[in-house]
Structures are given as structure tokens and as C-alpha cells.
Amino acid sequence: MGRGRRPRPGRSRSPPPQSRRRLPDAHRDRGRSRGTVRGTVMAGPRGSLSSLREVARLALHQFPYDLRAFLRNPQSRFFTLALPVLFLVIFASVFGRQNNTVKVSGGTIDTSVYYVPGIITLGIIAASFVNLVISVTAQRESGVLKRRRATPVPAAAVIAGRTLTAVVVAIGITVVLLVIGWAAYGAHVPARTAPALAVTVIVGTVSFCCLGYALTSVIRNEDAAQPVTQAVMLPLYFISGVFIASSVLPHWLVHVADVFPVHHLLDALLTAYNPHTTGAGFAGTDLLIVAAWGAGGLVIALRRFSWLPRGG
């Protein structure tokens, strides 16, 4: 086009940049001499600390969206927030009449008071395990997880944001049940054991989140998520003392329940809720068993969790 040929542009005298935000050595040295690390990949403890901060920042950014999605889902709201309240009212009203008591460490407590930590256990599991398994499986099969994984957001930030949502919801339902137990049944939490109760709620929520991610790895489709979770949890609720006090169950059922984390989470909450408890109220052995189950679930999730639809 036009008159004559235009001169061709000259070639670059320096080597081209490399992929993954790396620069050639000459440019890298120049950046270091100017006191900037924009073109380098940080390594060592400082780089690890920076990565953790970035993951935490992105998880906190992701958290409001996950919480909003939970609150906009009627099914999640009912099974996580309304159902534990209904169970507390029903069981405390039916079995807490005529001054019924339950044997606990150090003495006895009213049956209606016993059901407060029992139903809190159910609420924690509903927020961290049941709801997570159902929602994550649905997001995986609909392709939401695949699209999230394709973004620059680290996978750890996505998972941490979802876990933080479960922790906040579990704390919320715990507070609601504590208020109902105090107002309707006279169940009080001793001030000296309140920190132990808070730690137990957080440890239990995080551990059951890990177990939830592990269970999603074996569920093939969205339709099977809710039946599988109910088939796993309902028998454990009955044999672990959530619906029926362990003191009236056969000993062999109690021994079976000792293997699973639901019973130990309930015992840890009951220790913090028991007015006869002396000291700070931390059930160290029960918390370690719950955390060990969570660590096992985390190992399985790291090896088998899938971001892609199974289509089974």
C-alpha cells in the first residue's frame, strides 16, 4: 500500500519474557537492583507467608458470596437453620416433661437441658457436613466448580471461603439454640466454659467440613447427595446420644458410637454445657478424636476431590 516499501521494524535486542510471570535473567537482575520484586517469583519463608496472606484475602473476599448463596437457598435455610430449632422444641417438649433427668458426669441434668447441646451437635453437622455435601455436589455437577477452578483464584481460597461460611452458619445456629434453651428451658452455659464451647464449635465445624469434602468424592450425582448424607448421619444421631441419651442406650451401641466423631463432638459440647463440670470445660480427648477424623477426611479429599462433573 502506498509508495514504495516501508522499513521493517527492528528486532528486540533482549530475550523475550518467559511464561508464568518470569523474566529473563537480565531483566530480573535489573529489577532487583531497583528494589522491586514485581518480575520475580518469591521463594522461601517470605514467599510462603505472602501466599498464605493472598489465600486468606481471597477467601475473605469469597466468603460473602458463599454466605449470600446459602441464605438465598430455601432448602439450605430450612435444613440448617429451621430444622434444628424444630427438633429442639419437639424433643425437649416430649422427653423433658415430668422432671425427667439424664445422668452426666458429676450428677444429673434435666432432659430438656441435655437436648440443647445434643441439637447443637445436629446443627453443627447440618451446617458443615450435610449442607456442604449437597451444595458442593450440586455445584460440581452443574459446572460451577469447574468454572471457579478455571479462574485465577487458588483452589485453597475457594475451599477456605466455603469452610468459613460453614463456621459462621454453625456459630449462628449455636447462638439461636443457646438463646432458645436459656429462654424456654432454663439451660445456662457456665461463664468459665464458654470459651471451650466456642472452640468445640469451631473444631467440630472445620472437621466435619473436611469429612464433607471427602464424602463428595464418592457421590456420583446430585440426586444421590441428600439420600447418602441422611443414610450416613441418621443412624449416628440415634446411637451417639443426639436423639436418645447415651445413658439409656445398650452398651454395645455406645461402644459402636465411640468409633465415630458424632458421639465425641456431643460429649465435648456436653462437657462445656454441663453445670457440674469443673475447670475450663475442654474435653481434650474428644476434640482430638474429632480433629483426627477431620484430618483423615482432609487426606481423602486432597487425593480424590474432583472439580469436574462426574455425570454418573
Phi, psi and omega per residue, in radians:
M1 nan 2.423 3.098
G2 1.427 -2.980 -3.098
R3 -1.524 2.155 3.040
G4 1.219 -3.086 -3.122
R5 -1.811 2.378 3.112
R6 -1.415 2.602 3.115
P7 -1.171 2.450 3.124
R8 -1.282 2.514 3.123
P9 -1.146 2.558 -3.124
G10 -1.259 2.699 -3.141
R11 -1.409 2.642 3.120
S12 -1.146 2.421 3.132
R13 -1.502 -0.104 -3.135
S14 -1.973 2.713 3.136
P15 -1.153 2.627 -3.106
P16 -1.221 2.719 3.078
P17 -1.105 2.672 3.102
Q18 -1.685 2.884 -3.124
S19 -1.284 2.992 3.116
R20 1.062 0.712 3.008
R21 1.098 0.402 3.097
R22 -1.695 2.619 3.100
L23 -2.059 2.722 3.042
P24 -1.023 2.830 -3.063
D25 -1.014 -0.678 -3.102
A26 -1.099 -0.814 3.109
H27 -1.170 -0.635 -3.138
R28 -1.109 -0.753 3.112
D29 -1.130 -0.685 3.139
R30 -1.117 -0.693 3.105
G31 -1.136 -0.649 3.132
R32 -1.177 -0.658 -3.130
S33 -1.155 -0.465 3.124
R34 -1.580 0.011 3.076
G35 1.409 0.460 3.116
T36 -2.140 2.592 3.104
V37 -2.100 0.419 -3.072
R38 -1.141 -0.555 -3.092
G39 -1.696 0.142 -3.095
T40 -2.017 2.851 3.031
V41 -1.810 2.028 -3.061
M42 -1.207 2.454 -3.137
A43 -2.266 2.889 3.101
G44 1.530 -2.998 -3.102
P45 -1.038 -0.652 -3.135
R46 -1.123 -0.697 3.105
G47 -1.164 -0.672 3.103
S48 -1.131 -0.733 3.115
L49 -1.110 -0.696 3.109
S50 -1.135 -0.679 3.120
S51 -1.148 -0.719 3.118
L52 -1.114 -0.700 3.108
R53 -1.123 -0.682 3.134
E54 -1.162 -0.724 3.098
V55 -1.098 -0.746 3.118
A56 -1.106 -0.714 3.133
R57 -1.118 -0.767 -3.134
L58 -1.216 -0.598 3.096
A59 -1.138 -0.731 3.085
L60 -1.147 -0.575 3.078
H61 -1.220 -0.617 -3.111
Q62 -1.352 -0.475 -3.040
F63 -0.971 -0.839 -3.119
P64 -1.050 -0.592 -3.133
Y65 -1.233 -0.700 3.090
D66 -1.155 -0.697 3.111
L67 -1.141 -0.700 3.115
R68 -1.141 -0.685 3.099
A69 -1.129 -0.652 3.085
F70 -1.123 -0.806 -3.090
L71 -1.194 -0.417 3.133
R72 -1.523 -0.035 -3.129
N73 -1.750 1.886 -3.090
P74 -1.056 -0.671 -3.127
Q75 -1.122 -0.749 3.123
S76 -1.141 -0.726 3.132
R77 -1.083 -0.719 -3.091
F78 -1.189 -0.919 -3.046
F79 -1.233 -0.404 -3.083
T80 -1.717 -0.632 -3.047
L81 -1.858 -0.810 -3.047
A82 -1.425 -0.690 -3.053
L83 -1.111 -0.766 3.070
P84 -1.037 -0.652 3.109
V85 -1.124 -0.748 3.102
L86 -1.083 -0.750 3.130
F87 -1.099 -0.720 3.134
L88 -1.091 -0.801 -3.137
V89 -1.118 -0.745 -3.090
I90 -1.181 -0.919 -3.055
F91 -1.198 -0.709 3.135
A92 -1.185 -0.567 3.138
S93 -1.334 -0.653 -3.086
V94 -1.369 -0.846 -3.034
F95 -1.681 -0.167 -3.102
G96 -1.651 0.134 3.138
R97 -1.427 2.882 3.046
Q98 1.022 0.629 3.045
N99 0.957 0.716 3.070
N100 -1.206 2.484 -3.129
T101 -2.208 2.821 3.122
V102 -2.220 2.383 3.096
K103 -1.308 2.240 3.062
V104 -2.320 3.068 3.136
S105 -1.118 2.123 3.105
G106 1.664 -0.120 3.140
G107 2.776 -2.504 3.136
T108 -2.310 2.710 3.059
I109 -2.353 2.797 3.097
D110 -1.093 2.555 -3.138
T111 -1.068 -0.675 3.127
S112 -1.111 -0.610 3.083
V113 -1.218 -0.660 3.137
Y114 -1.060 -0.612 -3.063
Y115 -1.300 -0.251 3.116
V116 -1.139 -0.982 3.063
P117 -1.139 -0.494 3.103
G118 -1.125 -0.806 3.140
I119 -1.314 -0.459 2.996
I120 -1.069 -0.681 3.061
T121 -1.018 -0.801 3.102
L122 -1.074 -0.722 -3.141
G123 -1.124 -0.704 3.111
I124 -1.100 -0.786 -3.129
I125 -1.176 -0.645 3.109
A126 -1.119 -0.680 -3.112
A127 -1.307 -0.636 -2.991
S128 -1.752 -0.555 -3.042
F129 -1.851 -1.056 -3.039
V130 -1.116 -0.927 -3.103
N131 -1.115 -0.658 -3.131
L132 -1.162 -0.772 -3.131
V133 -1.062 -0.793 -3.095
I134 -1.167 -0.809 -3.074
S135 -1.240 -0.731 -3.129
V136 -1.168 -0.699 3.088
T137 -1.098 -0.738 3.113
A138 -1.121 -0.729 3.119
Q139 -1.168 -0.629 3.113
R140 -1.164 -0.793 -3.090
E141 -1.262 -0.457 3.101
S142 -1.505 -0.067 3.098
G143 1.570 0.061 -3.126
V144 -1.163 -0.773 3.133
L145 -1.106 -0.644 3.120
K146 -1.108 -0.740 3.128
R147 -1.205 -0.648 3.088
R148 -1.134 -0.681 -3.131
R149 -1.197 -0.427 3.135
A150 -1.358 -0.202 3.119
T151 -1.428 2.908 3.125
P152 -1.242 -0.106 -3.130
V153 -1.173 2.260 3.124
P154 -1.082 2.606 3.120
A155 -1.066 -0.627 3.134
A156 -1.082 -0.609 3.131
A157 -1.208 -0.683 3.115
V158 -1.113 -0.798 -3.124
I159 -1.203 -0.712 3.138
A160 -1.134 -0.673 3.093
G161 -1.106 -0.694 3.111
R162 -1.208 -0.655 3.097
T163 -1.161 -0.701 3.100
L164 -1.086 -0.651 3.065
T165 -1.067 -0.762 3.119
A166 -1.104 -0.695 3.126
V167 -1.100 -0.789 -3.136
V168 -1.116 -0.749 3.127
V169 -1.141 -0.709 3.121
A170 -1.112 -0.732 3.092
I171 -1.117 -0.684 3.127
G172 -1.097 -0.824 -3.126
I173 -1.220 -0.515 3.067
T174 -1.123 -0.781 3.121
V175 -1.093 -0.739 3.130
V176 -1.067 -0.791 -3.129
L177 -1.189 -0.623 3.084
L178 -1.109 -0.729 3.134
V179 -1.147 -0.756 3.117
I180 -1.121 -0.738 3.117
G181 -1.099 -0.663 3.122
W182 -1.254 -0.744 -3.057
A183 -1.326 -0.662 -3.023
A184 -1.712 -0.529 -3.003
Y185 -2.180 0.082 3.095
G186 1.167 0.495 3.141
A187 -1.555 2.064 -3.092
H188 -1.983 2.537 3.033
V189 -1.689 2.119 3.086
P190 -1.039 2.426 -3.082
A191 -1.076 -0.581 -3.090
R192 -1.244 -0.359 -3.128
T193 -1.824 0.044 -3.141
A194 -1.062 -0.748 3.070
P195 -1.054 -0.665 3.110
A196 -1.115 -0.671 3.094
L197 -1.093 -0.761 3.142
A198 -1.129 -0.768 3.131
V199 -1.107 -0.705 3.137
T200 -1.108 -0.710 3.119
V201 -1.091 -0.767 -3.102
I202 -1.191 -0.811 3.138
V203 -1.080 -0.771 3.123
G204 -1.110 -0.711 -3.137
T205 -1.133 -0.841 -3.129
V206 -1.108 -0.718 -3.130
S207 -1.125 -0.760 -3.137
F208 -1.285 -0.414 2.982
C209 -1.112 -0.761 3.095
C210 -1.073 -0.744 3.086
L211 -1.130 -0.610 3.097
G212 -1.129 -0.772 3.081
Y213 -1.101 -0.608 3.100
A214 -1.159 -0.714 -3.119
L215 -1.192 -0.599 3.120
T216 -1.069 -0.420 -3.114
S217 -1.241 -0.281 -3.133
V218 -1.908 -0.080 3.095
I219 -1.545 2.243 -2.988
R220 -1.516 -0.520 -3.071
N221 -2.594 2.944 -3.061
E222 -1.157 -0.633 -3.093
D223 -1.147 -0.451 -3.095
A224 -1.537 -0.146 -3.014
A225 -1.115 -0.933 -3.085
Q226 -1.181 -0.791 3.087
P227 -1.035 -0.659 -3.131
V228 -1.162 -0.798 -3.130
T229 -1.116 -0.711 3.115
Q230 -1.174 -0.671 3.118
A231 -1.155 -0.536 3.120
V232 -1.355 -0.766 -2.944
M233 -1.542 -0.637 -3.056
L234 -1.010 -0.847 3.083
P235 -1.051 -0.636 3.142
L236 -1.196 -0.598 3.072
Y237 -1.050 -0.730 -3.074
F238 -1.278 -0.697 -3.058
I239 -1.546 -0.185 -3.087
S240 -1.685 -0.031 3.107
G241 1.667 0.144 3.137
V242 -1.285 -0.835 -3.134
F243 -1.649 -0.582 -3.130
I244 -2.223 2.292 -3.105
A245 -1.037 2.421 -3.111
S246 -1.102 -0.424 -3.110
S247 -1.179 -0.350 -3.137
V248 -1.854 0.036 3.116
L249 -1.520 2.692 3.038
P250 -1.043 2.576 -3.068
H251 -1.090 -0.621 -3.099
W252 -1.198 -0.544 3.064
L253 -1.208 -0.661 3.096
V254 -1.124 -0.681 3.111
H255 -1.149 -0.654 3.079
V256 -1.136 -0.738 -3.134
A257 -1.145 -0.483 3.133
D258 -1.083 -0.358 -3.124
V259 -1.311 -0.489 -2.980
F260 -1.776 2.768 -3.009
P261 -1.339 -0.308 -3.089
V262 -1.096 -0.782 -3.126
H263 -1.094 -0.700 -3.112
H264 -1.274 -0.594 3.047
L265 -1.129 -0.729 3.098
L266 -1.107 -0.753 3.132
D267 -1.096 -0.671 3.118
A268 -1.158 -0.722 3.089
L269 -1.181 -0.675 -3.137
L270 -1.184 -0.612 3.083
T271 -1.095 -0.727 3.115
A272 -1.275 -0.422 -3.088
Y273 -1.643 -0.305 -3.045
N274 -1.231 2.138 3.125
P275 -1.169 -0.304 3.128
H276 -1.501 -0.063 -3.124
T277 -1.208 2.367 3.063
T278 -1.845 2.573 -3.139
G279 1.558 -2.754 -3.043
A280 -1.363 -0.321 3.081
G281 1.546 0.267 3.106
F282 -1.468 2.168 3.044
A283 -1.652 1.493 -3.000
G284 -1.049 -0.792 -3.106
T285 -1.119 -0.777 3.139
D286 -1.122 -0.709 3.120
L287 -1.144 -0.669 3.112
L288 -1.135 -0.679 3.124
I289 -1.164 -0.752 3.097
V290 -1.082 -0.760 3.130
A291 -1.144 -0.618 3.104
A292 -1.131 -0.714 3.043
W293 -1.076 -0.711 3.099
G294 -1.108 -0.711 3.111
A295 -1.124 -0.688 3.069
G296 -1.108 -0.723 3.073
G297 -1.107 -0.638 3.116
L298 -1.122 -0.712 3.121
V299 -1.089 -0.782 3.121
I300 -1.114 -0.729 -3.131
A301 -1.120 -0.700 3.131
L302 -1.120 -0.529 -3.096
R303 -1.558 -0.521 -2.950
R304 -2.137 -0.192 -3.086
F305 -1.123 2.409 -3.098
S306 -2.137 2.412 3.070
W307 -1.620 -0.146 -3.072
L308 -1.751 2.600 3.113
P309 -1.084 2.438 3.098
R310 -1.451 -0.683 3.124
G311 1.162 0.437 -3.106
G312 -1.458 nan nan
